[in-house]
Amino acid sequence: MTMTRREFVAGTAIAAAATALPIKLESQSQPSQSDVWQLETQWKDAEWDGHKMRLRCYNGQIPGPMRIVQPGDVLRIHLKNSLTHYDSTGWDGNPDVPHMLNTTNLHLHGLNIIPHLFQPVGTSDPEAPMIAIEPGASYDYEFLIPKDQPPGLYWYHPHHHGSTAVQVVTGMAGGIIVHGAIDEVPEIKAARDIPLIVQDIGLFPSEDNPDIWTYEPKQNSIWQTFGGYVTIKGTKTNLRGGFTTGDYKLRYFLLNGKPFFKEEHRYCEQLLSSAHDAPASTCSSQDPIPTQLTPQQIELAPGEVVRFRMLNGNSDNMMPIIVEGHDMYLLAIDGNNFEAPRFMQMQHPDGTEPQVLLAPANRAEFLIKAVSTPGTYRIIQLAQDQQFLTSAKKVIAELVVKGPAKNMKLPTRLPFPSRNLPLIQPSEIKRTRVFVFASTFPGVQNPIVGIDFMINDELYGEFDITENPELNTCEEWHIQVPNSQHGGTEGHPFHIHVNSFEVISVGGVPLPPATIQDVIWVPQNTEAVIRMRFKQWKGKSVYHCHILPHEDTGMMQNFLIRGTQTFETADARPPRH
Ligand SMILES: [Cu+2]
């Protein structure tokens, strides 16, 4: 596939007077009196800068409510699907063609809990189907949070194959915070705790009402990113929107539910409204037009230490992050804190070097000590071109340093999570496996989508098990993205369920010991080496690319952890009734 690297089009800030919008844990909800967390998927009407929208959400909120849990908790969730019927009668049964777009299920991302995508939860049956909660139906989950669950930021989102991307990119995602030892470190306890939940919203004009923006493509309809038209099985239609592998007619990037950046396709209006035969070359531009919106502001006193917890909840956008004018003290990635804060020197806002890089689904938790000079300092997502869609520089939020000075302290040591000990020794590696994440264009196995997104040359199959690791053993996995001649046209973020992994090296460069994550960005023409201990839980689960349109169209596989799970290893309690 040929890629046009886009020039960054300077965003125009909305000129309206910036209203300072303090970010707080407004969506936080403590455990209710009811022992069961009631989660409901719903449609939600919204309006941002003149655009009326119909989005999907949990409990009327975007992002969904923030849940706080304690290690050892039993988390019971009643998930009710109140989305509407979606017509998939035209679907031919190919699992890697998006389908059943309002059917859902639930994944608690990063938590070291029982495998929960297949029916019944914890199943070791290779033929077990994926949990599919139809519109109008509901499902009850019960999760034991391990006593040694590393404390930090996790999240939840739907994971029904074929509808994950559409649901997440219209609002269905929320945070989970696990409390633990790190919260008792005095310097951290004293710091304000500020979640930064970033997510994207991808939209097209509704087929029924062009004044409403939504994302509910007709079955088999695919948006041709660089043509601006929609095809069904390769034939042009006059539909306004189709499934996309990452591009949208209108897209917002949100921080804690408020947009800070917008991308629009303004071409092909005549094509969309009438003629089906106009060539794509009549379009004025292939590139979405980026617009910086007014970012939210967070006030800090000079010398104040604050704790940020940032989620990249984007459907596909990788985020290199810097905090302008400030050193960063990185505490944790993906909820797994280090033995000590990692010092990330300040970087120039016009440079290319991030202080921390967040692949889709990664979380970074870090401290910032506000400088002594009052002023406005931006939290910036640097431009990057490591993906099929070039990503413009974005201002996510602004730190306003003002007022009387404080002199808060930074911690020097952190309590290392016991679940991640002992670190895996090379002698423990029972097996090494190699995984190649690559795509073929045009799609051969998946002609409707038009691109094959594969792991080891295979698309996803619900009942195929590619790997059978053994409980209580360790393995080393080599995740490879080839060069562009061999299908590696862009980087892919690798994610696996059930256990986090140690990142050993990326591109041959070793990482500091005890770098433990559940998602790792693997750039084009690069190998990442990870090590994993299959701990506590057996059963059928998945590993996949966390670019959600890639995942939904095939870049996922099942694995099955086999072994005898004793009562002790499972740390399970019988369900309470
Ligand atoms: Cu991918």
Boltz pocket constraint, residues with backbone or C-beta under 6 A from the ligand:
constraints:
  - pocket:
      binder: B
      contacts: [[A, 491], [A, 492], [A, 493], [A, 545], [A, 546], [A, 547], [A, 550], [A, 551], [A, 555]]
      max_distance: 6.0
